[in-house]
Amino acid sequence: MNKHNQFKNEAIPNYNFLVAALGIIGFMFSCSPKIGEASTKNNSTEYLSQGKTIYDNSCGKCHDLPNPKEYSAQSWVGIMNSMAPKAKLNESQHQMVYDYIVSVK
């Protein structure tokens, strides 16, 4: 390899890693419950009751349910992002369960 080709390869940075990392971060945030975006609907007794029912039935069918007070709202984001796909929760159910859990505090 001559010096001209070697310089050419070094001059063009590899952005693949950066693009992939930003894509993963963007995906993680898009799948997270919208913390702090509470609406009147999300605080209604009926709405929270539905979240509790989904939590009890979908999450409780595979394992003992943790006490919602044991973790912070931020910790629940990670837990929910990990467990919701396993429980086959859609986005609305995911949000309902999260809203119920953080309301227990």
C-alpha positions in Angstrom: 0.0 0.0 0.0 1.4 3.3 -0.9 1.4 6.4 1.4 -1.3 8.1 -0.6 -3.8 5.2 -0.1 -2.8 4.9 3.6 -3.5 8.6 4.2 -6.8 8.4 2.4 -8.0 5.6 4.7 -7.0 7.4 7.8 -8.5 10.7 6.7 -12.0 9.3 6.5 -13.3 8.6 10.0 -15.5 5.6 10.5 -18.9 7.0 11.7 -20.7 3.6 11.7 -20.2 3.2 15.5 -21.4 6.7 16.2 -24.5 6.3 14.0 -25.3 2.9 15.6 -24.9 4.2 19.1 -27.2 7.2 18.4 -29.7 4.9 16.8 -29.8 2.6 19.9 -30.1 5.6 22.3 -32.9 7.0 20.2 -34.7 3.7 20.2 -34.4 3.3 23.9 -35.9 6.7 24.6 -38.7 6.2 22.1 -39.8 3.0 23.9 -39.7 4.5 27.4 -42.8 5.5 29.2 -43.3 9.2 29.0 -42.3 10.3 32.5 -43.7 13.6 33.5 -46.4 13.6 30.8 -49.3 12.8 33.1 -52.7 13.8 31.9 -56.0 13.7 33.7 -56.8 10.4 32.0 -53.6 8.9 33.5 -54.6 9.8 37.0 -58.2 8.5 36.9 -59.1 5.7 39.2 -60.4 3.6 36.3 -57.2 4.1 34.3 -54.9 3.2 37.2 -57.2 0.2 38.0 -56.7 -1.1 34.5 -52.9 -0.7 34.9 -53.1 -2.7 38.1 -55.1 -5.4 36.4 -52.6 -5.7 33.6 -49.7 -5.7 36.1 -51.3 -8.4 38.2 -52.3 -10.6 35.2 -49.6 -10.1 32.7 -46.6 -9.7 35.0 -47.8 -11.9 37.8 -48.4 -14.9 35.6 -44.7 -15.5 35.2 -43.2 -14.3 38.5 -43.9 -12.9 42.0 -44.7 -9.2 41.7 -42.2 -6.8 43.2 -43.6 -4.1 45.5 -43.8 -0.9 43.4 -42.4 1.1 46.3 -39.1 -0.9 46.2 -37.8 1.0 43.1 -37.7 4.6 42.0 -39.8 5.8 39.0 -36.6 6.0 37.0 -35.7 2.4 37.9 -39.1 1.3 36.8 -38.4 2.7 33.3 -35.6 0.2 32.9 -37.5 -2.6 34.4 -40.6 -1.9 32.3 -38.5 -1.6 29.1 -37.0 -5.0 29.9 -40.1 -6.8 30.9 -42.9 -5.3 28.8 -41.8 -7.2 25.6 -41.7 -10.5 27.5 -45.2 -9.9 28.8 -46.3 -8.9 25.3 -47.6 -5.5 26.4 -48.5 -3.0 23.7 -47.5 0.6 24.1 -50.7 1.6 25.8 -50.6 -1.3 28.3 -46.9 -0.5 28.9 -47.8 3.1 29.8 -50.8 2.0 32.0 -48.7 -0.4 34.0 -46.0 2.2 34.5 -48.5 4.9 35.5 -50.1 2.5 38.0 -46.7 1.5 39.5 -45.5 5.0 40.0 -48.9 6.1 41.5 -48.5 3.6 44.3 -45.6 5.6 45.8 
